[in-house]
Amino acid sequence: MSGLAIRHGPVCCAKPGCSLEWPRDPILEVVCPDCGAGIGVRCKRPSGHGGNFVDAHASRDIAADRQGAYGTCPLGLCGLEAAALLAGKPASARPVGAQTELPL
């Protein structure tokens, strides 16, 4: 697993100066491309087990960003578009499963 902990209830961006808030973790707003967990459902291990101690797949985080679940970063620091600008390439030019380091 990727180590992306899924938060319970409302979440907000932890970056200083950011005001973004969501009613639930945006990663839960998309289907996981790795394990097939549905919208609102936590990711599963390869064994099929799920639960509060199973982290989200990195590909689900990227899918949530690409599908707009996070919205636009008001500081211009987060997400694939910001990473692409730093790398000098538009995010749309990268394949869906491409490994991309997202700014923290």
Secondary structure, DSSP 4 states (H G I P E B T S, - for coil): ---BPPPPS-EE--STT---EESS-GGGGS--TTT---TT-----TTS--STTPPBPHHHHHHHHHTTSS---TTS-SHHHHHHHHHTS-GGGS-TT---PPP-
